Amino acid sequence: MKRVLGALFGGRARLRWVHLILGGALLTPYWLLAAVFVGPIAGADSMFADSLRVQLGSYAVALPLAAVTALFPLTRPMSVAAARALCGVPADRFAEGPARTRAARLRTSGWFTLHLGLGGLVSSASLALPPFAVTVMLLPLSAGIRDWVRLPGHLDRVWFLALAPFAGAAMLLGLAVCAAGAGALLARQAPVLLGPTPADRLAAAERRATELAERNRLARELHDSVGHALSAVTLQAGAARKVLDSDVEFVREALAAIEETTRRTVGELDSVLGLLRQDDDAAPLTSGPALDGLDGLLARSGVPVSLTAEGDLAAVPAAVSREAYRIVQEGLSNALRHAGASPVSLWIAQRGEELEITMENPLPDRAPAVRPGGGRGVRGIAERAALLGGHAQAGPEGAVWRLSARLRLAGRR
């Protein structure tokens, strides 16, 4: 019994009843417009005539009018907002955004019509039936009410008056059952008619893929800039500590390099964090280090680097130049982590429609004592190259570690 009462009068049932009342309110302007045309056809004296034929005719004409107006794309988000709040359906079963496709608009129109149709019936019953039911229940208690109601003679009997309270209660119970049933029907149909279509699921998957790509891009930026800085600073600090008492000038230069590296890295970090604060999840990275800042990077790298450049590197597109800088930066970080202060050979050449990058450093006889971070650098380099339509690979070749990358100059992020 408790379960039945909860289904009829519990919090969820009351919210669904409010949802139905909202549907009846939304139906009212359509009903009034329909009554303007149905009344004269039915021979009514006014649009508010109490003729059942006028009432039902207006209701029948109002529903198609509502269905037509519900074809507008913005109807779906408004319907979803109301259904999500009042129908008791999990939020993840609804579609997001306006209905763009024909199938989505038709389904939304079907939902809107069903909502207004059931809402109009339940609202009308909720307004008219409770006062009538209460009046029936009070018939045995007041002769004045019986005179006002003007009961027919065959009903003004003791047996009828004895049953009147039960009849009134049955009317109210029937109204509750109908309202709960209509609310449950809407709740079952909400995911069917307002749920995501295949096109909505595809759009959601594309948005998710874009978000993941953006997260990976920002992760690469943080890994390359911060990881390289930490590797360089750690190496320089370690070298300075070893000669602290014997070579003060070297220590001074190492501290200056650490200061410059950290200052530049803080600026790059602020730039990346600024992207995270932007409202547009797919905001393009339009600024950042590029090949024109390569000399500074090599000077602060903490390892001796011999650079050989071919072609006009200043003419390299900004996106390619930025990614090339990051690839070189990550290559230097890997050299610092795995080979210490071993010399690095770097070749950068623009050949035709491609930019070629090759880095080599001797393989260490044993792992260095300082190896901060690492683990994702080579994969990040490969991802950067792939985004530009190129490719990259890294690995030991004889006695050296070789990193090579080819970037298409016409590549797009």
Secondary structure, DSSP 8 states (H G I E B T S, - for coil): -HHHHHHHHSHHHHHHHHHHHHHHHHHHHHHHHHHHHHHHHHT-SSTT---HHHHHHHHHHHHHHHHHHTTSTTHHHHHHHHHHHHS---GGGS--S---SHHHHHHHHHHHHHHHHHHHHHHHHHHHHHHHHHHHHHGGG-HHHHHHHT--TTT-SHHHHHHHHHHHHHHHHHHHHHHHHHHHHHHHHHHHHHS--HHHHHHHHHHHHHHHHHHHHHHHHHHHHHHHHHHHHHHHHHHHHHTTTT-HHHHHHHHHHHHHHHHHHHHHHHHHHHHHHSS-TT-----S--GGGHHHHHHTSSS-EEEEEES-GGGS-HHHHHHHHHHHHHHHHHHHHHHTT--EEEEEEEETTEEEEEEEEE--SS--S---S-SSHHHHHHHHHHHTT-EEEEEEETTEEEEEEEEETT---
